Amino acid sequence: MALKEEIAQLRSRIRSLGPVDEQAPADFAESKQRYDFLTGQMADLSQAEESLQEAIVELEEKIRGRFTAAFHQVNDQFESYFSTFFGGGSARLVLAQAKDDEEPGIEIIAQPPGKRVSSLSMLSGGERALTAISLLFALLQTRPSPFCVLDEVDAALDESNVGRFVEAVGKLSEKSQFIVITHNRRTIETADHLYGVSMGRESTSSVLSLRLGDLAPKE
């Protein structure tokens, strides 16, 4: 009796399933194939993500290493140029405190001889110009550029500092080509080529060029 009841229940459950879909095995096989394909793609993506994360970590380590090395080189050159231009004093570069995931900034500490201030805002215009030139030349000494344009950077310099300026430019010109815009006679005298712009009578500009090496020396 119990067996008959169980058979009846099973038949009832089978009837509740509805008609048999003969396409179901084929649909299942297609769906399984698609599932296996997507599962493989997900595994490949996960592996690729892991490889990228490792590459990013390795790249960041190299960047930090190169930045640290370059930072110390530039800092050493900056101290040297600053001391040369000012005839003493001290200057250095320091890394500012970074916020969250931001990259740290760089602060300039400069103290000319005979002064207690170290903030750039407390320096005179000429002192700020010399500090900026010192940093620029430190960068060029560490990582030479094919060419560099200097637009009247010697305007605020006195005669002695102009001499140090042109001497430094002369040494750096062995690695970089300089285009210097200036009205300073001493700077002009040390140039290899001169280019001047003159306004004519008809209010038209004309360019004059001169190679100092072609001039015959005075007897």
SULPESUL-V622609 format. One record per residue. N is the residue number from 1. RES is the residue in three letters. PSI is psi as a letter, one per 40 degrees, with the letter a starting at -180 (999 if undefined). Layout:
n:N res:RES psi:PSI
n:N res:RES psi:PSI
This chain:
n:1 res:MET psi:d
n:2 res:ALA psi:d
n:3 res:LEU psi:d
n:4 res:LYS psi:d
n:5 res:GLU psi:d
n:6 res:GLU psi:d
n:7 res:ILE psi:d
n:8 res:ALA psi:d
n:9 res:GLN psi:d
n:10 res:LEU psi:d
n:11 res:ARG psi:d
n:12 res:SER psi:d
n:13 res:ARG psi:d
n:14 res:ILE psi:d
n:15 res:ARG psi:d
n:16 res:SER psi:e
n:17 res:LEU psi:e
n:18 res:GLY psi:a
n:19 res:PRO psi:i
n:20 res:VAL psi:h
n:21 res:ASP psi:h
n:22 res:GLU psi:e
n:23 res:GLN psi:e
n:24 res:ALA psi:d
n:25 res:PRO psi:d
n:26 res:ALA psi:d
n:27 res:ASP psi:d
n:28 res:PHE psi:d
n:29 res:ALA psi:d
n:30 res:GLU psi:d
n:31 res:SER psi:d
n:32 res:LYS psi:d
n:33 res:GLN psi:d
n:34 res:ARG psi:d
n:35 res:TYR psi:d
n:36 res:ASP psi:d
n:37 res:PHE psi:d
n:38 res:LEU psi:d
n:39 res:THR psi:d
n:40 res:GLY psi:d
n:41 res:GLN psi:d
n:42 res:MET psi:d
n:43 res:ALA psi:d
n:44 res:ASP psi:d
n:45 res:LEU psi:d
n:46 res:SER psi:d
n:47 res:GLN psi:d
n:48 res:ALA psi:d
n:49 res:GLU psi:d
n:50 res:GLU psi:d
n:51 res:SER psi:d
n:52 res:LEU psi:d
n:53 res:GLN psi:d
n:54 res:GLU psi:d
n:55 res:ALA psi:d
n:56 res:ILE psi:d
n:57 res:VAL psi:d
n:58 res:GLU psi:d
n:59 res:LEU psi:d
n:60 res:GLU psi:d
n:61 res:GLU psi:d
n:62 res:LYS psi:d
n:63 res:ILE psi:d
n:64 res:ARG psi:d
n:65 res:GLY psi:d
n:66 res:ARG psi:d
n:67 res:PHE psi:d
n:68 res:THR psi:d
n:69 res:ALA psi:d
n:70 res:ALA psi:d
n:71 res:PHE psi:d
n:72 res:HIS psi:d
n:73 res:GLN psi:d
n:74 res:VAL psi:d
n:75 res:ASN psi:d
n:76 res:ASP psi:d
n:77 res:GLN psi:d
n:78 res:PHE psi:d
n:79 res:GLU psi:d
n:80 res:SER psi:d
n:81 res:TYR psi:d
n:82 res:PHE psi:d
n:83 res:SER psi:d
n:84 res:THR psi:d
n:85 res:PHE psi:d
n:86 res:PHE psi:e
n:87 res:GLY psi:f
n:88 res:GLY psi:a
n:89 res:GLY psi:a
n:90 res:SER psi:i
n:91 res:ALA psi:i
n:92 res:ARG psi:i
n:93 res:LEU psi:h
n:94 res:VAL psi:i
n:95 res:LEU psi:h
n:96 res:ALA psi:i
n:97 res:GLN psi:h
n:98 res:ALA psi:i
n:99 res:LYS psi:h
n:100 res:ASP psi:b
n:101 res:ASP psi:e
n:102 res:GLU psi:i
n:103 res:GLU psi:i
n:104 res:PRO psi:i
n:105 res:GLY psi:i
n:106 res:ILE psi:h
n:107 res:GLU psi:i
n:108 res:ILE psi:h
n:109 res:ILE psi:h
n:110 res:ALA psi:h
n:111 res:GLN psi:g
n:112 res:PRO psi:i
n:113 res:PRO psi:h
n:114 res:GLY psi:e
n:115 res:LYS psi:i
n:116 res:ARG psi:d
n:117 res:VAL psi:i
n:118 res:SER psi:e
n:119 res:SER psi:h
n:120 res:LEU psi:d
n:121 res:SER psi:e
n:122 res:MET psi:e
n:123 res:LEU psi:i
n:124 res:SER psi:i
n:125 res:GLY psi:d
n:126 res:GLY psi:d
n:127 res:GLU psi:d
n:128 res:ARG psi:d
n:129 res:ALA psi:d
n:130 res:LEU psi:d
n:131 res:THR psi:d
n:132 res:ALA psi:d
n:133 res:ILE psi:d
n:134 res:SER psi:d
n:135 res:LEU psi:d
n:136 res:LEU psi:d
n:137 res:PHE psi:d
n:138 res:ALA psi:d
n:139 res:LEU psi:d
n:140 res:LEU psi:d
n:141 res:GLN psi:d
n:142 res:THR psi:d
n:143 res:ARG psi:g
n:144 res:PRO psi:i
n:145 res:SER psi:i
n:146 res:PRO psi:d
n:147 res:PHE psi:i
n:148 res:CYS psi:h
n:149 res:VAL psi:h
n:150 res:LEU psi:h
n:151 res:ASP psi:g
n:152 res:GLU psi:f
n:153 res:VAL psi:e
n:154 res:ASP psi:e
n:155 res:ALA psi:d
n:156 res:ALA psi:e
n:157 res:LEU psi:i
n:158 res:ASP psi:i
n:159 res:GLU psi:d
n:160 res:SER psi:d
n:161 res:ASN psi:d
n:162 res:VAL psi:d
n:163 res:GLY psi:d
n:164 res:ARG psi:d
n:165 res:PHE psi:d
n:166 res:VAL psi:d
n:167 res:GLU psi:d
n:168 res:ALA psi:d
n:169 res:VAL psi:d
n:170 res:GLY psi:d
n:171 res:LYS psi:d
n:172 res:LEU psi:d
n:173 res:SER psi:e
n:174 res:GLU psi:d
n:175 res:LYS psi:d
n:176 res:SER psi:i
n:177 res:GLN psi:h
n:178 res:PHE psi:h
n:179 res:ILE psi:h
n:180 res:VAL psi:h
n:181 res:ILE psi:h
n:182 res:THR psi:i
n:183 res:HIS psi:e
n:184 res:ASN psi:h
n:185 res:ARG psi:d
n:186 res:ARG psi:d
n:187 res:THR psi:d
n:188 res:ILE psi:d
n:189 res:GLU psi:d
n:190 res:THR psi:e
n:191 res:ALA psi:i
n:192 res:ASP psi:d
n:193 res:HIS psi:i
n:194 res:LEU psi:h
n:195 res:TYR psi:h
n:196 res:GLY psi:i
n:197 res:VAL psi:h
n:198 res:SER psi:i
n:199 res:MET psi:h
n:200 res:GLY psi:a
n:201 res:ARG psi:d
n:202 res:GLU psi:e
n:203 res:SER psi:f
n:204 res:THR psi:i
n:205 res:SER psi:i
n:206 res:SER psi:i
n:207 res:VAL psi:h
n:208 res:LEU psi:h
n:209 res:SER psi:i
n:210 res:LEU psi:h
n:211 res:ARG psi:h
n:212 res:LEU psi:d
n:213 res:GLY psi:e
n:214 res:ASP psi:e
n:215 res:LEU psi:h
n:216 res:ALA psi:h
n:217 res:PRO psi:i
n:218 res:LYS psi:h
n:219 res:GLU psi:999
